[in-house]
Amino acid sequence: MPVLRSAFIALSKNRLLRRFCEQTRFGRRMSSRFVAGMEIGDALRVAEALNHQGMLVTLDSLGESVSSEAEAQKAADIYHELLDWINARKLNANISVKLTQMGLELSPELAEGIAVSLAEHAKSLGNFVRIDMEDSSLTQVTLDIVRHTSARPDLHGSIGIVIQSYLYRSQADIEQLLADGIRVRLCKGAYKEPPEVAYPAKADVDKSYVKLSEMLLASPIYHGLATHDEAMIAAAKAFASRNGIDPSRFEFQMLYGVRRDLQRKLVGEGYKVRVYVPFGREWFPYFMRRLAERPANVIFLAKNFFRN
Ligand SMILES: Cc1cc2nc3c(=O)[nH]c(=O)nc-3n(C[C@H](O)[C@H](O)[C@H](O)COP(=O)(O)OP(=O)(O)OC[C@H]3O[C@@H](n4cnc5c(N)ncnc54)[C@H](O)[C@@H]3O)c2cc1C
């Protein structure tokens, strides 16, 4: 399976395949299991339906590395529009943003300026911006930008970050973030990382996830535990119950289209569940990472495709 995982991650960067998939009806049909649709309206409709099922939402306008400041600004504009729509439609939703889409690789100052403007906008509406974490070459600069932004007293609480349990550095990062009072989403990590920076074995990634989630749960700050792994979820529930931590003090987070049964079950049990809802035309790298996490998804998608 690790070979297949690497193959899908490598394919996620293949430009020709990406162009073919993103521009054909065939590709769009395949993506619809994990992507809410191509337009803002599609994402808002899905968010509304999820809210009606008792779930919280975070919206992701798909897209990664941009090649000009104008492209970064255009990507930011979609998020500003989303914040206004969430407010207008009274949705229980926030936004998830990738800093490479906001120009991080062109200039960290550009990305930071955009992150600040989104946090200001979110703050004015009582909302929240989550900065997604990308590959390990960007961990430090992403942390720096979120910490600077959150250090502004007027923006504290309006911006949060993601930490990946596969990275060796994550415990130290969480200690720092807790000291800063910053909200964390904990996930295992979706990128291909070398053994110099990340645990190669799933058992170690899982062990790290449990340890880090306990650090988060024990803190007075509201965090998100992003996973579909029932063992991770069971460990978090057990830790919370042993330590008298009320389910309202944290949330589980899962991806749109993944383990819907588990999402509903947790809501039924009284836990908060936030669904990560991606939308937009640039869905290919996101979609390929979902296949990398579970190569059996290819068979699942193919079966559905031919059934329909
Ligand atoms: C809300 C959310 C936000 C995220 N944000 C980031 C981020 O900012 N940066 C980042 O690097 N990663 C992010 N991720 C991805 C994350 O790092 C993992 O790659 C992904 O969640 C799979 O890990 P897992 O915890 O579900 O456990 P795994 O051990 O990978 O999977 C456990 C079980 O979950 C189910 N499952 C997992 N993935 C899938 C799938 N794609 N399709 C079907 N079933 C599946 C399977 O039953 C599997 O056996 C995010 C994940 C979530 C849920």
The ligand as an SDF file (V2000), in Angstrom:
LIG
                    3D

 53 58  0  0  0  0  0  0  0  0999 V2000
  -11.1380   17.9080    8.4110 C   0  0  0  0  0  0  0  0  0  0  0  0
   -9.7970   17.4770    7.9000 C   0  0  0  0  0  0  0  0  0  0  0  0
   -8.8580   18.4290    7.5790 C   0  0  0  0  0  0  0  0  0  0  0  0
   -7.5820   18.0510    7.1380 C   0  0  0  0  0  0  0  0  0  0  0  0
   -6.6330   19.0110    6.9180 N   0  0  0  0  0  0  0  0  0  0  0  0
   -5.3770   18.6200    6.5980 C   0  0  0  0  0  0  0  0  0  0  0  0
   -4.3150   19.5680    6.4930 C   0  0  0  0  0  0  0  0  0  0  0  0
   -4.5020   20.7860    6.6630 O   0  0  0  0  0  0  0  0  0  0  0  0
   -3.0850   19.1090    6.1720 N   0  0  0  0  0  0  0  0  0  0  0  0
   -2.8280   17.7700    5.9820 C   0  0  0  0  0  0  0  0  0  0  0  0
   -1.6780   17.4000    5.7380 O   0  0  0  0  0  0  0  0  0  0  0  0
   -3.8180   16.8720    6.0560 N   0  0  0  0  0  0  0  0  0  0  0  0
   -5.0740   17.2520    6.3530 C   0  0  0  0  0  0  0  0  0  0  0  0
   -6.0580   16.3050    6.4700 N   0  0  0  0  0  0  0  0  0  0  0  0
   -5.8140   14.9140    5.9870 C   0  0  0  0  0  0  0  0  0  0  0  0
   -5.2110   14.0450    7.0690 C   0  0  0  0  0  0  0  0  0  0  0  0
   -3.8990   14.4450    7.3230 O   0  0  0  0  0  0  0  0  0  0  0  0
   -5.1980   12.5610    6.6550 C   0  0  0  0  0  0  0  0  0  0  0  0
   -4.4630   12.4030    5.4780 O   0  0  0  0  0  0  0  0  0  0  0  0
   -6.5850   11.9710    6.4360 C   0  0  0  0  0  0  0  0  0  0  0  0
   -7.5210   12.4960    7.3300 O   0  0  0  0  0  0  0  0  0  0  0  0
   -6.5430   10.4490    6.6410 C   0  0  0  0  0  0  0  0  0  0  0  0
   -6.1470   10.1490    7.9390 O   0  0  0  0  0  0  0  0  0  0  0  0
   -7.1120    9.5180    9.0440 P   0  0  0  0  0  0  0  0  0  0  0  0
   -6.8450   10.2300   10.3160 O   0  0  0  0  0  0  0  0  0  0  0  0
   -8.5020    9.5210    8.5920 O   0  0  0  0  0  0  0  0  0  0  0  0
   -6.5410    8.0510    9.3000 O   0  0  0  0  0  0  0  0  0  0  0  0
   -6.1000    6.8610    8.3440 P   0  0  0  0  0  0  0  0  0  0  0  0
   -5.2910    5.9480    9.1860 O   0  0  0  0  0  0  0  0  0  0  0  0
   -5.5070    7.3590    7.0580 O   0  0  0  0  0  0  0  0  0  0  0  0
   -7.4780    6.2120    7.9940 O   0  0  0  0  0  0  0  0  0  0  0  0
   -8.2800    5.5770    8.9840 C   0  0  0  0  0  0  0  0  0  0  0  0
   -9.5390    5.0420    8.3230 C   0  0  0  0  0  0  0  0  0  0  0  0
  -10.3230    6.1400    7.8610 O   0  0  0  0  0  0  0  0  0  0  0  0
  -10.9230    5.8610    6.6140 C   0  0  0  0  0  0  0  0  0  0  0  0
  -10.3710    6.7970    5.6080 N   0  0  0  0  0  0  0  0  0  0  0  0
   -9.3250    7.6320    5.7490 C   0  0  0  0  0  0  0  0  0  0  0  0
   -9.1420    8.3670    4.6320 N   0  0  0  0  0  0  0  0  0  0  0  0
  -10.0870    7.9670    3.7770 C   0  0  0  0  0  0  0  0  0  0  0  0
  -10.4270    8.3370    2.4530 C   0  0  0  0  0  0  0  0  0  0  0  0
   -9.7570    9.2750    1.7770 N   0  0  0  0  0  0  0  0  0  0  0  0
  -11.4750    7.7050    1.8690 N   0  0  0  0  0  0  0  0  0  0  0  0
  -12.1760    6.7740    2.5290 C   0  0  0  0  0  0  0  0  0  0  0  0
  -11.8950    6.3750    3.7830 N   0  0  0  0  0  0  0  0  0  0  0  0
  -10.8680    6.9520    4.3910 C   0  0  0  0  0  0  0  0  0  0  0  0
  -10.5850    4.4420    6.2910 C   0  0  0  0  0  0  0  0  0  0  0  0
  -11.6040    3.6310    6.8260 O   0  0  0  0  0  0  0  0  0  0  0  0
   -9.2900    4.2190    7.0650 C   0  0  0  0  0  0  0  0  0  0  0  0
   -9.0640    2.8790    7.3620 O   0  0  0  0  0  0  0  0  0  0  0  0
   -7.3020   16.6650    6.9550 C   0  0  0  0  0  0  0  0  0  0  0  0
   -8.2510   15.7100    7.2890 C   0  0  0  0  0  0  0  0  0  0  0  0
   -9.4780   16.0860    7.7740 C   0  0  0  0  0  0  0  0  0  0  0  0
  -10.4510   15.0370    8.1560 C   0  0  0  0  0  0  0  0  0  0  0  0
  1  2  1  0
  2  3  1  0
  2 52  2  0
  3  4  2  0
  4  5  1  0
  4 50  1  0
  5  6  2  0
  6  7  1  0
  6 13  1  0
  7  8  2  0
  7  9  1  0
  9 10  1  0
 10 11  2  0
 10 12  1  0
 12 13  2  0
 13 14  1  0
 14 15  1  0
 14 50  1  0
 15 16  1  0
 16 17  1  0
 16 18  1  0
 18 19  1  0
 18 20  1  0
 20 21  1  0
 20 22  1  0
 22 23  1  0
 23 24  1  0
 24 25  2  0
 24 26  1  0
 24 27  1  0
 27 28  1  0
 28 29  2  0
 28 30  1  0
 28 31  1  0
 31 32  1  0
 32 33  1  0
 33 34  1  0
 33 48  1  0
 34 35  1  0
 35 36  1  0
 35 46  1  0
 36 37  1  0
 36 45  1  0
 37 38  2  0
 38 39  1  0
 39 40  1  0
 39 45  2  0
 40 41  1  0
 40 42  2  0
 42 43  1  0
 43 44  2  0
 44 45  1  0
 46 47  1  0
 46 48  1  0
 48 49  1  0
 50 51  2  0
 51 52  1  0
 52 53  1  0
M  END
$$$$
